[in-house]
Amino acid sequence: MKKTRLAASLLAVILAASTALAGCSVPEGPGDNQGGGTTTSGNGGSNPDGGNNSGGGDENTEPSYGSYDNDLLAFKEGTVLRMACGYNSDKTGMSFIADIAGEGITLADGKTYNSGDLKPTWQAIEKILGIKIEDHYQGNSAKDEYTYWDAQMDQIDMLSGTATLLSENGQNGKLVNLAQYLDQMPNFKKYLEDNPIVRLSITGAAAGPNAGAIYFSPYFDGVNDIERMPLMRTDWVEALLNGDGAFEADSCNELAAPVYTPYMPTKGTVDVEVVKLDHSGTETVTKNYDAYGNIIEKMNAAGTLDGVAAVNMLREYIDQTYGGYYGSNRANLFIGQNAAWDADELVALLRCVVANPQTLNGTDSVQGLFSREDKNNQRRVDMFRFAGTLFGVRGMESRLDYLYVGTDNKLHDARNDVETYEALARMNAMAQEGLISEAFINSEDIKTQQYLKEDNGFMHYDYNQTQTAYNATALQNDDGEKYMAVMVPVARWNDGTEKYMRFTESWRSVKTDGWGISVDGVGNDTDKLNACLSLIDYAYSHEGQVLMSYGPFEFIKHDDAGNIVTFDFNGEQWPVISDKSYEDLWALSNGSYTDYARQYIGSTLSFVKSQAFEYQCTHDVGKEGAANISYAIAYGTIEHPVLALSKDGNTWYASVPTVLPQEVAENNAINELTKLSASGQFGSGKDQTNLFVDIIAKGFTGEAAGDAAATAKLVSDTVADGGWGGSTYLARRNDAWDRLLVFYNSL
């Protein structure tokens, strides 16, 4: 769905403010209060217009869970669906396990659930649709769950899988082609019509008799919004940079010998558009390198520096380079609404941080950059994603492998680009200086909560809601400790006219997992097929989206008359969560919305998740940082991919589809390139290997080829030429991309 920039982002955070969330005890967000929301009357029944309709009723009345009436998909009451569906572990399936339910757990609906019971969302689905669910989920990741059932597809009716696996096996005839039933699925069809890029992202075949095939229902963890953000201990930045006069400290450490070299210019000027502190509009801030010089060049030439000297050098640089714009509140260069920082300035700040632990945490050491779990490859990969944001490299946060669309409307692969490895080399230089955590370099089992609880970590790149929850559970907050999202950096991006701007590739679209319907499972049983199709279709209705995000009726806040209390989120009315649900969120999951929703309610496993619930569960510090970023997106000072084929005719801004309609022979050719696979050198799973991560931690050793250019050549060369087949891979992907464009233009 096409939206104006202002309407799309102004604002998931700004519109969803304040007293509307009072029932959740959530602190106020920025911007104007929207009031207590609206209330809806009624006692159940579906609402085709997308209103809130979970029903009312008094204490003596069984609440209605809504309904789903679709004569086009009739099936027998009580039809059994064998479902092997979940998120990524036995804790995040449809049913409770003992580790979650214990000897019985009572939730916000007042019911007690035991191990083996369906979670509330799926009990509600049974009632709404009139089906019976048999939970066969094995508790695996999407890839492993599909692999487990692949040889016994007749034993299940619906299953989880990666988008790639589902599309590949749909081509092989193992999964139902949903496109054949779109006219019988009005909610799903409308969603695809309103969001054409989604249609493009789930098309499993673009030519031949199955052109336009769809083999899975897509999952959206929010859509058309920023995903990951830089997060900092902002109180540390203020302690180092703010104030009049020189910085002083009783003790500090010496900086390591410099390895990192300037990325930004060493002379001339760079203009950056920022949002004004009062949010009234934008203004231009100029980096004047002629006034002081590049901070990295200056630090590197200064010889031996200690922490105090480094801080004062950075303070002087900010004052002169920005012409006094930040005044004595220099920290705003990094943490303010009007932040304009870049990679060089971050490295200078990191040098100051690691050299001043005595000031910051009272010890002799502090860690700079870290990942959420420094031993877990699934989290370590966020470090190279951040490298892309820092140094202007596309493809590092792609929806499909490492692909991005160029200005030539062809797919490109970051793994083949020299610029990618140059960015990773810069990250390794930071590691050599001790600016990246020792635990990351040595793959030790250290996590965000431990870093924050021990006042030993400064910054990482991650999801805002889950990580800023640690302000309540890990930080003491008695001395103003604050861990929050900050603006994305200025970098040199080549969108056809190489320029300095702020751009994030971390943009929400179709996720890489989904659910498919087994052809052998449903067989000739029309009841089973229609029940499966009904479940998917219902999930894309407004009522279904509420259920799949919030859980059922009792987890939503109601007024004394039984009406749902709603608030304005991103221009639409969404429910406020109940007081008890909010209490449980913190008591059971330490404030993590996704853990609470998936492990206890059973929502957010697939389909469409509204960010409205997650927003309400975000710590006030998390809201503050997210609001700054949202204002910047709304005013256009942060660019991002678009869920379309181009932006103003420039295809560089297009979001890559989550899957491409590869033919069987193409898939076979791609799968033969084992070095490029997840099980080879580019995995993002917990125990997998990733060459990009290894280069950041250890440099061009091991599987790398000595330097950036040689490694890019090794990866991109054909197997016949002694390479890993990157050029072959890309050719096959572009074949499918070209067919997809032809198909899309024919719609």
N, C-alpha and C positions, 0 to 999 in steps of 0.2 A: 504494500500500500504506500503510495507516494505521500510524503508529508513535507511541509515546509520545515526548514531547519529549526525555526523557533518552536513550532508545534511539536516536533519530534523530541526535542530535548529540554524544552523549557516548560516544564522540567519534570522528569520523573522524581526529582528530589524537591524542586521548588514548589510545584503544585501540590505535592502530597504532604503538606506541612502539618504541624501544630496541634491545635486543640481537637481536631478530628481524631487524633490518635490518643487522646487523653485516657480512653478506656484501656489502652495497652500500657499506660505509664511510660510512654516513649517521649523523650525530650523533643522540644520544638525544633523544626527545621527552619531554614531561612525563607525569606519572602513573606508574602501576606498570608495571614491565617485564612483557611478556607472554611472555617466553622466546623460544626460537628457532623458534617456529612448529611446525607439524606436518609430517610427511612422508607422502607417499603412494607406495605401491608400484604396480607394474603396468607393462605394456608396450604402452600404447596402448589403443584402443577407446574408444567413447563411454560416458559415464556419465550416464544419464538423471536421476540424483538430483542432478546439479550439482556433483559432486566434481571435484577436480583430476585430469586423466586424460591429460595430454599424453604420458605414457609414459616408460619408462626405457630400459634396454638398455646394452650395453657399447660400447667404442670401435669395435668392429668391426661393430656392428649399425646399420643405417640407422634413426634414431629414427622412431617413429610420430608422425604429426601428428594422431592422433585419427581419428574417423570420424563420418559422419552417415548414419543409416539411417532412411529415411522411405518406407515402401511406398506412402503416399498421394500421393507426388510423384515417381513413377518417371520416369526419363529415360535416354537412351542415354549410355553412357560416352563421354567426349570431346565432349559437346555444346558447341558454341562459343557464347560470350556476347560480344557486341559491347558494350563498356561505355564510356560517356562519363562517368566518375565520378571525382571527386577532391574536394579541399577548396577551395582558392581560388587556386591558381597552378600553373604547370607543375612547380614543385618539390614540390608536395604532391599529386601524382597517384599512380596505382598503379605507374608505371614510373619508373625512374631516368632523369634527364636528365644531360647532360654536365657541367653546373655542379655537380651533386652527386656523380656517380660519377667524374668525371675520366677518367683512363685506366684506371680499375678501382679499386674500393674493397672492401676486405676487412672484413667486419663480425663481430659476436660469434659467429656460427655458423661462422666459419672459411671461409666462401665468398667468392669475389671476384665482385662485380657490376659490370656495364658499362652504359653508357648504352643504354637501350632494354629492359633486362631488367626483368621484373616484380620489385617489391620483395618481401622475404621473406614478409610476410603473405599476399600474393596468390599467390605460388608455393605456399604451404601450402594456401590455399583450393582451388587447382586439384587438389591431391592429395586433400584431404579429400572434396570433392564429386565428383571425377572429371569436371571440366569443363575447357575450354580458354578462356582469356580473351584477347580481342583488345582492346587498350587504344586507344580512340579519343578519349580526353580531350584537350580543346584547351587546358587550362591556365587556364581562366577562373574567375571567381567563380561561385557557384551561379546567380545571375540570368543572367549573360552566357553561361554554358555552356548553360543551357536555351534561351535565345534563339537561340544559334547553331544548334541542332538542330531548332528548332521547325518549320521548313519541310521537313525531311528526316528525319522520325521513323522512316521505314522503314529507315534506315541504322544504327540502334542498337537494342539491346534494353533496356539500363538507362542512366539518365542522372541527373546531379545537377540540382538546381533549388532555388529557394526554396520554402518551404512554401506560400506564397501562390500562386506560379506553378503549382506542381504540382497544387494543389487546383483552381484555376481551369481549368486545361487538362484535368484529370480530368473536370470537369463537362462539358467540351466533347468528351469521348469519346476523348481522346488517350492516356490512361494507364489501366492496368489497375486495376480496383477490387479491392484486396486483401481487403476485407471478404467478398467472395464465396468466398474460399479459406481463411478463418480455421480452419475445421474440419480442413483439411489442413496447417495450420501450428501444431502444438501449442505450440512454444516462444513464438512471437509471440503467440498467443492467450492463453496463460497470463500473459505479461507485461502485456497489456492488461487482463486480468481482475484482476490483482494491483494495477494502477495505473489506476484508472478515470479520473483526471484526464487521463492520457495519451490514453485513448480519446476523451475530449472534445476534446482539443487537436488531434487529427488527423482528426476527422470532417469529410468534405468535402461532405456533403449531409445535411440533417436532415429533409427532407420529400420526398414524392413517391416514385417507384419506386426511387430510389437512396438512400433514407434510410439513414444509417449508413455510407455509402461512405467508404473510406479509399484515397487515391490516392498515398500515399508512405509509406516507412518512416521513422520519426522518428529523429533524432539526439540523443543525450544526452551532453553534456560534463560528466558527473557529474549527479546528480539529487538534489533535496531537500536542498540545502546552499547555504551562502552562496557568492557568485560574486566580486564585486569588493569591495575593502576600501580604506580610507584607509591610506596608507603614509607614514611620516615618517622623517627623520633623527633618531632618538631620542637620539643622543649630543648633538645640538645643543640639544634641549629640556633635557636634564640640565645642560649647560654654562650655560644661561641661568637656570634656575629653582632648581636644587638648592643646598644649603649654608646655613650660618648666616651672619648678618650681611648687609650690603648687597652688592649686585652692583657690581663695579668693573671698569673697562676703561680702557686708556690712550687709546683713541680710539673714536669711534662716529659714526654719521650722525644727522641730524635726521629725524624722521618727516615724511612728506608731510602736507599739510593734510588734515584728516579729511573724508571723504565718507560713509563707512559710518555708519549710525545703529543704535541698539540694536534687536535682534530679540527678545531675552529680556526678562523683566520688569525694571523699575528699582526695584521695592520688593516686599516680601512674601517668600515662600519657595517653593521648588520642591524636592520630594523625588525622589531618584533611587535606584533599587535597583541595587546593584552586587554583584559576586561578591567575596568576601573574598580577601585576598592568599594565604591558605593553601588556597583552593579548597574549604573545608569547608562553604560555604553562602553565603547572601547577607546583605547588611546595607543599611540605608538611609542615604544621604548627603544632607544638606540644603544647598541653595544658599540662604543667608540674605542677601537683597539689602538688608535693613535694617541689616546690620552694616557694610557698606562702600558699597553702591550697585552699579550696573551698571558693569562695567569700561569698556565703550565710552563710556557717558555721562561717566564720570570723565575718561577720556583726552581725549575731544572738548572738554571744558570746561577742560582744563588749559592750553590755549594751546600754545606751541611746546614740543615734547618732543624730547629726543634719546634715543638707544638705551639709555643707562644709566638715565635717569629712567624710561623706559617699562618696562624690566625690573623695576625696584624697585617701580613702581606695580603691576605684575601680581603680583609676589611678595606684596605687602601685601594685595592683593585676595584671593588664594588663602588666605592665612593667616586673614583675618577672615571671609570669606564661608563658608568650610568649617570654621570654628571650630578650626583647628589640626589637622584630620583628617589632612592629608597630611604634617604635620611639615616637616622640612627637605628631604624628598623630594617637593617640589611637582610635579616632572615627572610623577608618577604620575597627576595630574589628566588628563593627555593620553595617557600611554603605558603606564600600569599596568593590571593585571588589574582594579583598582577605579577605573578612569578614569570620569569623569562629565562630560567637556567638552561644550560646546555651541558654536554658531556664533560668538557674541560672544567667547567665550574664545579660540576659534581665531583670529579676526581680531586680537585683542590680541596673541596669540603671534606671528602673522605680522608684525605691526608691529615686534615686538621682534627677530625674525629678520632682516628686511631692513634694520633700523637698526643691526645689530651684525655686519656682515660681517668686520670686523677681528678680532673674537673668534672667529668661527666658521670662516672660511676664509682669514684673513690678507690679504684683498683689500679693495677699496672697495665691492664690490657682491655681492649674493647674491639669487637668485630665490626667491620664495615658492612658490606653487602653479604646477605645470606639468602638461602632458599628455605621454604617452609619446612622441609625435612631434608637435611643435607646428605642423608644416606639414601634417600628414595629417588630414583631416577625420574619417576613421574612428577616430582616437584623440582628436581634439579634442572629440568629442561626450561623452567621459567627464567633461568639465568640467561640463556641464549635468546629467549624471547625479549628480555629486557635489552639485550645487546642490539637487537633490531631497532627498537625504539630509540636507543641512545645514538646510534650511528646511521640511521636512515636506510635500513636494509629491509626490503619487502620479502615476504614469504616465510618469515620466522614465526608468524602466528596465523598461518593459513588455515582455512577450513579443511583443506585436503593436502596432506603431505606438506610440501614446502613450496607449493605453487602460487603464482600470482599472475595477473594479467598485465601485459605490458602496454605501452602506448600504441603498439602495432596490432593490438587485439589478438595476440598470440599468448599462450601460456609460457611462463618462464619458471625455472626451478632454482631456488636460492642455493641449493646444494651444488649447482654448476657455476655459480657466480664467484669470481675472485673477491668482490666486495664483501661477500659474506665472511670469508675467512680472514680478511683484513680486520673486520669488526671483531671477530673472535680473538684475533691476535691482540687487539687493544684490550679486550677483557683479560687476556692472559697477562698482559703487562700490569694491569691492576692487581691481579692475583700475586704476581711476583713482588709487588710493593707491599703486600700484606693488607690490601684494601678489600679483599674478598675473604670470607671467613675461612679459618683453618679447617673447620669441619667440612666445608664444601670441597675444598681442595683434596682433603684426605678421605672424603666420603664417610664421615662419622655420623652417628645417630643423634643429631641435635635438631630440635624443632622450634618453631616460632615461639611457642609459649615459654619454653625454657630460656630462650634469648631475652625475651621481654621480662620475665619474672626475675631473672638474675641481672637485669640492667646491663646486658652484655652484647646487644645487637642493635644496629642503627637502622638498617633499611633492607627491604626486599620488594618484590614485584608480584602482586597476587590479587585475590578477590577482596573487595573492600569489606563486605558484611562479615564474613567469617573471621577475618584477621583483625579488624578493629574491635571485635567483641573482646579481645584480650585486654582492652582498656579496663574492663570490669573484672576480669578473672586472673590477670597476670600482673599488670602494673599496680603499684601501690596507690598512685594518684595523690599522695599526701604532699608531694613537692611539685605538683603540676605536670607529672608525666603524661605524655600524650603521644599516641601512635596513630597517624592518620594519613590518608591519601594526599598526595601533592600533585601539582600540575605535571603533565607529560613534558618532556624536554624539547627544546628547539634542536633540530638536526638538519642536515643537508639531504633533502629528498629529491630524487630525479623523476618527476612526473611528466617529463618531456621538456621542461624548462627548469633545470637544476636550480633549486632555491632553498633558502632556510625557512623552515616553517615547523609548526607542531602538528604531528600526524600520529595517530594510533591505528595499528592494524588489528588491535584487540577489540573486535566488533562482533556483537552477538548476531548469530544467524542460526541456520539449521545445525544442530550438533551432530557428532559423528556416530551416535547410537540411535537405534530405533527398534520398532517391533514389527514383525512380519507374521503372515498367516500361512501355515503349513498346508501345501496342496495335499499331501498324503494324509495329513491329520484330519482335515475336514472331509476329504474324499468327496463322495456324492451326497453328503448330509447337508441339505440346504439349511436346516435349522442351525447347525454349527457355523456354517459360512455366514449366514445373515446375522447371527449373534456376534460374531467377530467383527463384521463390518459395522454393526450398530455400535459396538463399544468404541471403535475408532471415530465414527461420526459424532457420537455424543461427546467425546472428549474435546472436539473442536467447537462445540456450541459454547455460548458464554457461560451457561450453567456448568457445563463440563469443565471449562477452564477454571472456574472457581473451585470446583470439587478437586481437580487435579493439582491445585495450588494450595488450598486452605484445608482440605479435608471436608467432612460433612457438616451439616447444620449446626451441631452443638459446639463446634470449634470456632464459630463466628459470633461476634458480639450482637446482642439484640437489646432493644429497649424494653421497658416494662410491659408494653403491649405485644411483645413478641416480634416486632419488626426489626429487620436487619439494619444495623447502623453502618453506613458507608462513608467513604471520603473520596475526594477528587484526586485521582492519581493519573497523571499524564493525560488529562482531559476527559477521563472516564470515571464513573463511579465504581469503586471496588469496596468489598466488605472490610470492616475493622475486625481484627482477631479478638477473640474473647479474652477477658482478664485471666481466666484460668489457663488458657492456652499459652498466653504470654508468660505466665508464671512457670509453666511446665517447660517452656523453651529454655529458660535459664537453669531450672532445677535439674533437668534431664540432659541438656546438651550444651551447657555453658554458653548459651546465647547463639549457637550456630543454627540458623534457620534450616539449612539443608540437612543437617544431621537429625534435627527434630522431625522435620517433615518426612524424610525417607525412613527413618528408623522406627518412629512411633505412630505417625498418622498414616503413612503409606502413600502420601502424595509425592509429587515431584519425581516420579520414577520414569516418566516419559510424557509424550504429547506436549501441551503448551503450559508452561509455568509462568504465571504473572509475577512480575517483580514487586507488585503491590504488597504482598505478604512479607517478602524479604525486607522491603523498605521499612516496614513497621518494626521489624526486629533488629534494625541497625542501631548500634550504639550512637549516642549523640555526637561523639567525636567522629565516627564514621560518616555521619550525615554532613558534618561540617566540611570535610574534605571532598566528599562526593558532590556537594553543592557547588563548590568552586569549579570543579571540572565540568559539571553540567552547565553552569553559566558560560563557560568557555566554549563548549560545544554549541550551545544555543546561539551564541553571538558569532560563531564561525571562526574563532581563534584557534580551535583544534580541528583539524581535518580528519577524515576517516573514510573507510570504504563505504560504498553505497550498495544497497540491496537492489541493484539494477545493473544493466550491461555497460553503463557509462555514466559519468557525471559531466554534463555540459559537453558531451561528445568525446570526452577523454576516457578511454577504457582502462587506464591505469588505476582508476578509483573503483573499478568493479570488484565486488566480493566474489571470490572463487566459489563455485558450487561445492557442496560437501561431497558429492559423488559425481562421476562422469559416466555417461552411457557407453562403457567399454564393451566391445564384443568379446566373445569367448577367447578367440585367438589372441587378441590384444591383452586380455587379462593373463593368459598363459605366458606371453612374452614378458610382461611386467613381473610376474611372480618368479620368473627364472633369474631375475636380477637380485640375487639374494643379499648382496652387500647393501642395497638400498632399502631393504625391508626392515620392518620393526624388529625382526629376530636377527637382523644383521647389524648394521652400524648406525641406524637412525631410529631406534625404538624410543618410545615415550612411556613405556610401562615401568612398573616399580623396579623390577629386577633386570631390565633390559640395558643395552648399551647405546650410548649416543655419542657419535664422533664430535658433535658441536660442544657438548658438555666436557668431553675429555680434553679438547683443545683449550677451553677456558681454564680448566684446572691444571693441566700439565704441559700445554704448548703443543707444538707440532712433533709429537713423538708417537710411538705405537703405530696405529693404522694411518695416521696422517703422513704426508709426503715431504715434510721438511720446511715448507713455507706456504703462504696463502696461494700463490699462483700454481705451485706444483700440486697442492692438494685439490684445488678446483679442477685441474687437468685430469688427475687420477680419477676423481669421481665422475667426471663428464665423459671421459673417453669410452669408446665401445669396449665390450669384453674382448673382442678380437684384437684390439690394440693394447690390451693389458689393463684397461680401466674397469670401472665398476658399472658402466652402462648408463650413465646419466643422460647422455644424448639420445640413446635408444628409448629410455623411459619417457623422456619428454616428447619425442616424436609420436609415441603411441597415445600419450595424453592429448596432444594437439589434434590427432586424428578424431578422437571422440569429441573434443571441444568444437571443432569445425562442424561436425554433424549436429551437435547440440544447437549451435547458432542457427543452422539451417532450419532445424525443427522449430526452434523458438520463434523465428521470424514467420513461420507458416501458421502459427496459432492465431 
